[in-house]
């Protein structure tokens, strides 16, 4: 009975995980492709009506007069205009369709949101225009610091206005090293809710594109899709290893002991399979870090810590004392608790990885459901185990009464 329930729950969790990843792969992709960005229009000559707007009608100098202006549709209704002067001044005007909330453009060193700087503009509910620089120290609204950042703004104040149904963010940067502008990662995002006391609300959507400001023209390109594929592969492997296969192996060892020797072979097969998946996840993670150099010490530290614990568990298999050895009890304690610690920190690191990657609700809901299914399975199987043990407990023999002879 327990084996049947165990198999059903794990199968259900696996099917749910597959379904979540299918939905995630079919969902909207935040990567903008170059051909979608250009919309069939030459980037240097402008995107039709989007780039033929007379900026002098509503923007002040110097934003209204951009010599040799480059205009590029970049994402949805976002249009990027910029002009580079000989004094290393880069003037940027970003426009997008606007109804409420805020619009922002960020500059990142590695294509990630963390530790980047952004210019965000909005029109308040009372009609006042606001534009500020923000430092993205984290992912929660409290970690988005207003009036902070590393953008080298010039003395010309940034400007924001709404013309018709379009918002325009204009600002100037002083770039001493023009090579720093080559293949610049640009973060684009918008939120439909107004900032509260200059604290940004969560974005509705976002994307990352690359452009080369050091050149006079050229299409904006998407973040290399292999980076996103590598990140997704790392996440899928970690979820399968730490979230499904290794917990299934631990569940087998505890709750299928009455199916000897089946439980042992299942446990060994699942744990070795999970170990190989975890090693692959770490290898892909190392490859991803080599490309992005993202500052995520907690995630990397816990990842290596759990990898070491899993290696120790594998080594322990080869030095396992005989069942009759007096050292077997200590080996069991080591094996059980090191395994539980590894599973706990593996789950913590999955949550951290989803958080740092800003992976979206598909991953959060998927892993939450998977983790809940594993915990529910443990509760049900633990109850069945205790019931089975209580039924097998020996019944004390009836007390013998001495019968006196007559």
C-alpha positions as CSV (number, residue, x, y, z in Angstrom):
1,X,0.0,0.0,0.0
2,X,2.8,2.4,1.0
3,X,4.7,1.6,-2.2
4,X,1.6,2.3,-4.3
5,X,1.0,5.7,-2.7
6,X,4.7,6.5,-2.9
7,X,4.8,5.7,-6.6
8,X,1.6,7.6,-7.3
9,X,2.8,10.8,-5.5
10,X,6.2,10.8,-7.1
11,X,4.7,10.2,-10.6
12,X,2.3,13.0,-10.0
13,X,5.1,15.4,-9.0
14,X,7.2,14.4,-12.0
15,X,4.3,15.0,-14.4
16,X,3.6,18.4,-12.8
17,X,7.2,19.4,-13.2
18,X,7.2,18.4,-16.8
19,X,4.0,20.4,-17.4
20,X,5.4,23.5,-15.7
21,X,8.5,23.5,-17.9
22,X,6.4,22.9,-21.0
23,X,4.3,25.9,-20.1
24,X,7.4,28.0,-19.3
25,X,8.9,27.2,-22.6
26,X,5.7,28.1,-24.4
27,X,5.2,31.3,-22.4
28,X,6.3,34.7,-23.6
29,X,10.0,35.0,-23.9
30,X,11.7,38.0,-22.5
31,X,14.5,37.7,-25.0
32,X,14.0,40.2,-27.8
33,X,15.2,38.9,-31.2
34,X,17.0,41.2,-33.5
35,X,14.6,40.6,-36.4
36,X,11.7,41.4,-34.1
37,X,13.4,44.6,-32.9
38,X,14.1,46.0,-36.3
39,X,10.5,45.2,-37.6
40,X,12.0,45.2,-41.1
41,X,13.2,48.8,-40.8
42,X,16.7,49.9,-41.1
43,X,17.8,51.0,-37.7
44,X,19.9,53.9,-38.8
45,X,17.3,55.5,-40.9
46,X,14.6,55.1,-38.3
47,X,11.5,53.0,-37.7
48,X,8.9,54.7,-39.9
49,X,6.5,56.9,-38.0
50,X,8.0,56.0,-34.6
51,X,11.3,57.8,-35.5
52,X,9.8,60.7,-37.5
53,X,8.5,62.5,-34.5
54,X,9.5,66.2,-34.1
55,X,11.2,66.2,-30.7
56,X,11.6,70.0,-30.7
57,X,7.9,70.3,-30.2
58,X,8.0,69.0,-26.6
59,X,11.6,68.4,-25.6
60,X,14.0,71.2,-24.4
61,X,17.6,71.6,-25.7
62,X,19.8,69.6,-26.0
63,X,17.4,66.7,-26.3
64,X,15.3,68.3,-29.0
65,X,18.2,68.7,-31.4
66,X,20.3,65.6,-31.7
67,X,22.9,65.7,-34.5
68,X,23.3,62.4,-36.4
69,X,20.6,60.9,-34.3
70,X,20.3,57.1,-34.4
71,X,16.7,55.8,-33.9
72,X,16.0,52.2,-33.2
73,X,12.8,50.4,-32.2
74,X,13.9,48.0,-29.6
75,X,11.1,46.2,-27.9
76,X,7.3,46.4,-28.1
77,X,6.6,50.2,-28.3
78,X,10.0,51.1,-26.9
79,X,12.1,53.3,-29.2
80,X,15.7,54.2,-28.4
81,X,17.2,57.4,-29.8
82,X,20.8,58.5,-29.2
83,X,23.5,60.8,-30.4
84,X,27.2,60.7,-29.7
85,X,29.1,64.0,-29.7
86,X,32.8,64.5,-30.1
87,X,33.3,65.5,-26.5
88,X,32.3,62.0,-25.4
89,X,28.8,63.0,-24.5
90,X,26.1,60.5,-25.2
91,X,22.5,61.9,-25.4
92,X,19.8,59.3,-25.0
93,X,16.0,59.7,-25.5
94,X,13.8,56.6,-24.8
95,X,10.2,56.6,-25.7
96,X,7.3,54.1,-25.1
97,X,3.6,54.0,-25.0
98,X,2.4,55.2,-21.6
99,X,-0.9,55.2,-19.7
100,X,0.2,54.9,-16.0
101,X,3.0,53.7,-13.8
102,X,6.7,54.0,-14.7
103,X,9.1,53.3,-17.6
104,X,12.8,52.6,-17.1
105,X,16.0,51.9,-18.9
106,X,19.0,50.3,-17.2
107,X,22.6,49.8,-17.9
108,X,24.2,46.5,-16.8
109,X,27.7,45.1,-17.0
110,X,26.6,41.5,-17.3
111,X,23.1,41.6,-18.6
112,X,21.6,41.0,-15.2
113,X,19.4,43.3,-13.2
114,X,21.5,43.0,-10.0
115,X,24.0,45.8,-9.3
116,X,22.9,47.7,-12.4
117,X,21.9,51.4,-12.6
118,X,18.7,52.7,-14.3
119,X,16.9,55.9,-15.3
120,X,13.2,55.7,-14.5
121,X,10.5,58.2,-15.4
122,X,6.8,58.6,-14.7
123,X,4.0,61.1,-14.6
124,X,2.4,61.2,-11.1
125,X,-1.3,60.9,-10.5
126,X,-1.3,64.7,-10.0
127,X,0.4,65.3,-13.3
128,X,3.9,66.0,-12.0
129,X,6.7,64.6,-14.1
130,X,9.4,62.6,-12.2
131,X,12.7,61.2,-13.4
132,X,15.4,59.6,-11.2
133,X,18.4,57.4,-11.3
134,X,18.1,54.2,-9.3
135,X,20.6,51.6,-8.1
136,X,19.3,48.1,-8.4
137,X,20.9,46.5,-5.3
138,X,18.4,43.6,-5.2
139,X,15.1,42.4,-6.5
140,X,12.6,43.7,-4.0
141,X,11.2,47.3,-4.1
142,X,13.1,48.2,-0.9
143,X,16.4,47.3,-2.6
144,X,15.9,49.6,-5.5
145,X,17.7,52.7,-4.3
146,X,16.4,56.1,-5.6
147,X,19.0,58.9,-6.3
148,X,21.7,56.3,-6.3
149,X,23.6,54.7,-9.2
150,X,26.8,54.6,-11.2
151,X,25.7,56.3,-14.4
152,X,28.1,59.3,-15.4
153,X,25.3,61.9,-15.8
154,X,26.4,65.3,-17.2
155,X,25.3,68.6,-15.7
156,X,22.4,68.7,-18.0
157,X,19.4,67.5,-15.9
158,X,17.4,64.5,-17.1
159,X,14.0,65.3,-18.5
160,X,10.7,63.4,-18.8
161,X,7.5,64.3,-20.5
162,X,4.4,62.8,-21.9
163,X,3.3,63.7,-25.4
164,X,0.0,62.2,-26.4
165,X,0.1,58.6,-25.4
166,X,3.9,58.4,-25.4
167,X,6.4,59.0,-22.5
168,X,9.9,60.4,-23.3
169,X,12.9,59.9,-21.0
170,X,15.9,62.1,-21.9
171,X,19.3,62.2,-20.3
172,X,23.0,62.7,-21.0
173,X,26.0,60.5,-20.1
174,X,29.7,61.5,-20.2
175,X,31.7,58.5,-21.4
176,X,35.4,58.9,-21.2
177,X,36.1,55.5,-22.7
178,X,34.0,55.0,-25.8
179,X,35.0,51.3,-25.9
180,X,32.9,50.9,-22.8
181,X,29.8,51.6,-24.9
182,X,30.5,48.6,-27.2
183,X,27.9,45.8,-26.8
184,X,26.2,47.5,-23.8
185,X,23.5,45.5,-22.1
186,X,20.3,47.6,-21.9
187,X,17.5,46.7,-19.4
188,X,14.1,47.8,-20.4
189,X,11.1,47.5,-18.1
190,X,7.8,49.1,-17.2
191,X,5.3,48.9,-14.3
192,X,1.6,49.9,-14.4
193,X,1.5,51.1,-10.7
194,X,2.9,54.5,-9.7
195,X,6.0,54.6,-7.5
196,X,5.1,55.3,-3.8
197,X,7.4,57.9,-2.2
198,X,9.9,57.3,-5.1
199,X,9.9,53.6,-4.3
200,X,9.4,51.6,-7.5
201,X,6.7,49.0,-7.7
202,X,7.2,45.6,-9.3
203,X,7.6,45.6,-13.1
204,X,4.9,44.2,-15.3
205,X,7.4,43.1,-17.9
206,X,11.1,43.4,-18.8
207,X,13.7,42.5,-21.3
208,X,17.4,42.8,-22.0
209,X,18.9,43.9,-25.3
210,X,22.5,44.7,-26.4
211,X,23.5,47.6,-28.5
212,X,26.8,49.2,-29.5
213,X,26.7,53.0,-28.8
214,X,30.3,53.3,-30.0
215,X,29.1,52.7,-33.6
216,X,27.1,55.1,-35.7
217,X,24.5,52.5,-36.6
218,X,23.7,48.9,-36.5
219,X,20.7,46.9,-35.3
220,X,20.2,46.3,-31.6
221,X,20.7,42.6,-30.9
222,X,19.2,40.4,-28.3
223,X,21.0,38.9,-25.4
224,X,22.6,35.8,-26.8
225,X,20.0,33.1,-26.5
226,X,22.5,30.5,-25.5
227,X,23.0,32.4,-22.2
228,X,19.3,32.1,-21.5
229,X,19.2,28.5,-22.5
230,X,22.2,27.8,-20.3
231,X,20.6,29.5,-17.4
232,X,17.3,27.5,-17.9
233,X,19.3,24.3,-18.3
234,X,21.1,25.0,-15.0
235,X,17.7,25.6,-13.3
236,X,16.1,22.5,-14.7
237,X,19.0,20.3,-13.7
238,X,19.0,21.7,-10.2
239,X,15.3,21.2,-9.8
240,X,15.4,17.6,-11.1
241,X,18.4,16.7,-8.9
242,X,17.8,18.5,-5.6
243,X,14.0,18.9,-6.0
244,X,12.9,15.5,-7.2
245,X,15.4,12.6,-7.7
246,X,17.5,13.0,-4.5
247,X,14.4,13.5,-2.3
248,X,12.8,10.4,-3.9
249,X,15.9,8.4,-3.0
250,X,15.8,9.5,0.6
251,X,12.0,8.7,0.7
252,X,12.7,5.3,-0.7
253,X,15.3,4.5,2.0
254,X,13.1,5.5,4.9
255,X,9.6,4.3,3.8
256,X,10.3,1.2,1.7
257,X,12.5,-0.8,4.1
258,X,9.9,-3.5,4.3
259,X,10.5,-4.2,0.5
260,X,14.0,-5.7,1.0
261,X,16.1,-5.7,-1.1
262,X,14.1,-3.6,-3.6
263,X,14.4,-0.4,-1.4
264,X,18.2,-0.7,-1.4
265,X,18.5,-1.0,-5.2
266,X,16.0,1.9,-5.7
267,X,17.8,4.0,-3.2
268,X,21.2,3.5,-4.8
269,X,20.0,4.0,-8.3
270,X,18.1,7.2,-7.4
271,X,20.9,8.7,-5.4
272,X,23.6,8.0,-8.0
273,X,21.3,9.4,-10.7
274,X,20.6,12.5,-8.6
275,X,24.3,12.9,-7.9
276,X,25.1,12.9,-11.6
277,X,22.4,15.4,-12.3
278,X,23.7,17.7,-9.5
279,X,27.2,17.5,-10.9
280,X,25.9,18.5,-14.3
281,X,23.9,21.4,-12.8
282,X,27.1,22.7,-11.1
283,X,29.1,22.3,-14.3
284,X,26.5,24.3,-16.2
285,X,26.4,26.8,-13.4
286,X,30.2,27.3,-13.6
287,X,29.9,27.8,-17.4
288,X,27.1,30.4,-16.8
289,X,29.1,32.2,-14.2
290,X,32.1,32.4,-16.6
291,X,29.9,34.2,-19.1
292,X,28.0,36.5,-16.8
293,X,30.3,37.0,-13.7
294,X,27.2,37.7,-11.7
295,X,27.7,38.7,-8.0
296,X,25.7,35.9,-6.3
297,X,28.1,34.7,-3.5
298,X,25.3,33.1,-1.4
299,X,24.0,31.0,-4.3
300,X,27.5,29.9,-5.4
301,X,28.6,29.2,-1.9
302,X,25.7,27.0,-1.0
303,X,25.9,25.3,-4.4
304,X,29.5,24.2,-3.7
305,X,28.7,23.3,-0.1
306,X,25.9,20.9,-1.2
307,X,28.1,19.5,-3.9
308,X,30.8,18.6,-1.3
309,X,28.2,17.0,0.9
310,X,26.9,14.9,-2.0
311,X,30.4,13.8,-2.9
312,X,30.9,12.8,0.8
313,X,27.7,10.8,0.6
314,X,28.9,9.0,-2.5
315,X,32.3,8.2,-0.9
316,X,30.5,6.9,2.2
317,X,28.8,4.3,0.1
318,X,32.2,2.7,-0.7
319,X,33.4,2.7,2.9
320,X,30.2,1.4,4.4
321,X,30.9,-0.9,7.4
322,X,29.3,-4.3,7.5
323,X,25.8,-4.4,9.1
324,X,27.2,-6.3,12.1
325,X,30.1,-3.9,12.6
326,X,30.0,-1.8,15.8
327,X,30.9,1.3,13.7
328,X,27.7,0.8,11.5
329,X,25.6,2.9,14.0
330,X,28.0,5.9,13.6
331,X,28.0,5.5,9.8
332,X,24.2,5.5,9.8
333,X,24.1,8.7,11.8
334,X,26.6,10.3,9.5
335,X,24.9,9.1,6.3
336,X,21.4,10.1,7.5
337,X,22.2,13.6,8.8
338,X,24.6,14.6,6.1
339,X,22.0,13.6,3.5
340,X,19.3,15.6,5.3
341,X,21.5,18.7,5.6
342,X,22.4,18.4,1.9
343,X,18.7,18.1,0.9
344,X,17.8,21.1,3.1
345,X,20.4,23.4,1.6
346,X,19.7,22.1,-1.9
347,X,16.1,23.3,-1.5
348,X,17.3,26.6,-0.1
349,X,19.6,27.1,-3.0
350,X,16.8,26.4,-5.5
351,X,14.8,29.2,-4.0
352,X,17.8,31.5,-4.1
353,X,18.5,30.6,-7.7
354,X,14.9,31.4,-8.7
355,X,15.1,34.7,-6.8
356,X,18.4,35.8,-8.3
357,X,17.4,34.9,-11.8
358,X,14.0,36.7,-11.4
359,X,12.7,33.6,-13.1
360,X,9.0,34.4,-12.9
361,X,5.9,32.8,-11.5
362,X,6.2,29.6,-13.6
363,X,9.3,28.6,-11.8
364,X,8.0,29.7,-8.4
365,X,4.7,27.9,-8.7
366,X,6.3,24.9,-10.2
367,X,8.9,24.4,-7.5
368,X,6.4,25.3,-4.8
369,X,4.0,22.6,-6.0
370,X,6.9,20.1,-6.3
371,X,8.2,20.9,-2.8
372,X,4.7,20.7,-1.4
373,X,4.1,17.3,-3.1
374,X,7.4,15.9,-1.6
375,X,6.5,17.2,1.9
376,X,2.9,15.8,1.6
377,X,4.3,12.5,0.4
378,X,6.6,12.3,3.5
379,X,3.7,13.1,5.9
380,X,1.5,10.4,4.4
381,X,4.2,7.8,4.2
382,X,5.4,8.6,7.8
383,X,1.9,8.1,9.0
384,X,1.7,4.7,7.2
385,X,5.1,3.7,8.6
386,X,4.0,4.4,12.2
387,X,0.7,2.5,11.7
388,X,2.6,-0.5,10.3
389,X,5.1,-0.4,13.2
390,X,2.3,-0.2,15.8
391,X,0.6,-3.3,14.2
392,X,3.9,-5.2,14.3
393,X,4.7,-4.3,17.9
394,X,4.7,-7.5,20.0
395,X,1.7,-8.0,22.3
396,X,2.9,-8.6,25.9
397,X,1.9,-12.1,27.1
398,X,-0.8,-12.4,29.7
399,X,0.4,-12.5,33.3
400,X,0.7,-15.9,34.8
401,X,-1.2,-16.4,38.0
402,X,0.0,-19.0,40.5
403,X,-2.8,-21.5,41.2
404,X,-2.6,-22.8,44.7
405,X,-3.4,-26.5,44.9
406,X,-6.3,-27.4,47.0
